[in-house]
Amino acid sequence: MRRSLGKAHPRVVAVDDGAFARSDRAAPIAAVVVSIPDYVEAIRVGEVRVDGRDAGRRVVALIRATGPLDGIRAVLLDGAVLGGFNVVDLDAVHESLHRPVVAVTRRLPDFARIRAALEKWFPRDAARRYALLTAHRLFSVPTLGAQPIYAASVGCSRADAAWLVRRSAVRGHWPEPLRLAHLVASAGARRATSRVGPHV
């Protein structure tokens, strides 16, 4: 992947959710195709069920809706959950799209607390959700002049994933495609509420 990202303007697709409330049935999500660093080529919006089980399927469908995947080098996700505890199966997304998948988070999650919450609110499938959350170990991505951020990757090496994160940052250390995806997903939200659930 490093070789393809070394081109002048490699293309990636980023997916994130927007603001939602715990009482909402669905949370908005957006997929943004960006020619790095900041040229937007395509945008699609959709939704996932809050605390549901459709995140991986919805991510794949939304990315496919952006257009042909030719030239898309990787998929960026803001964490491994959308819409609260709706966990993305990173392996399934990778296998469906045949692209490296990199999930990025600003801080290390408190997995003990997350597991306790899953067991409380989702006793029937807490183990499945937790297994998906912890399927790929998070690793540190050093950034210039800031605290490190963390990533989990499927279909590429840790070095290539870190390269992608740094390559796609425009200001600061956060990937610009993910910032844009969050803004788009939040644009149509009915209320500006904080994220529910873990940011993994």
Helices and strands as residue ranges (DSSP letters): H 2-5, E 11-17, E 26-35, E 39-49, H 55-65, E 72-78, E 81-82, E 86-87, H 90-97, E 101-105, H 111-121, H 126-133, E 139-141, E 149-154, H 158-167, H 176-187
